[in-house]
Amino acid sequence: MKKIVLLLSATVVFISCSKVGKDEFLITGTATGIENGKTIILETPDENGMGVVSIDTVKVENGKFEIKGKVTEPSFHMLQLESEAGKAPYSKVLFILENGEINIAIDKDSIHKSKVSGTYSNDEYAKFNEEMKVVQKKLMDFQNKNMQAMKTAQETKDTAVINNLMKGYSKIQEEVGVASKTKYTTYSETHPKSFISVLIVQGMLNDPSADIKKTEAIYNSLDETLKNSKPGKAIKTRLTEMKSPSVGASAPAVGDAK
């Protein structure tokens, strides 16, 4: 009985320590080296995917900031420093806004190196990116190794060297492409609760070489919350369209049926 009471007490303490409720998020950020009063902007892609919409702003105070609000499903959002506004996407902190406590440590000198953690999807996103770097390392190494050689060849119009380098690059690019697809498929098959998985499945449907039956099987294995998200619903609609006869296609005549 004593053990049960202790367990219940621990559960109550755990619940009371949570700073967010259902459908809420709390971003706790550190902005070391960023002066007081600087604005942090929370942005989301607009409906057309052609731009961004600012949805909240906060001020940095003593190297820290907080943003709290409501969220009904996971989706990619961005944080941007006031001084970086209007610059390229890589000057923003990309993360997944979802229910829970999200920790963001902004690197003011290299925004893309900022660290995001605290919730399942953001932790998974960080790990997935690191694993993809390993998959794509061979291609990056080739680029870095031959960058100067390509530049020199272009300046001297040495087509033999240019063609040779392009041939080598294309070969490695193909190898990395195959390895990347394998990684995407394996990840989505083994992580049914990750927001990354539903995005991967959505991408598969845009790939003409993808196995549609396998893609559908992966979609069916996803957690219900992901199926009910915007990308999840878009996948279901797309799968239904792919199974339906083409609009305007005539049905076979009775006499032609086999």
Secondary structure, 3 states (H helix, E strand, C coil): CHHHHHHHHHHHHHHHHCCCCCCEEEEEEECCCCCCCCEEEEEEECCCCCCEEEEEEEECECCEEEEEEECCCCEEEEEEEHHHCCCCHHHCEEEEECCEEEEEECCCCCHHHCEEECCHHHHHHHHHHHHHHHHCHHHHHHHHHHHHHHHHHHHHCCHHHHHHHHHHHHHHHHHHHHHHHHHHHHHHHHCCCCHHHHHHHHHHCCCCCCCHHHHHHHHHHCCHHHHCCHHHHHHHHHHHHHHCCCCCCCCCCHHHCC
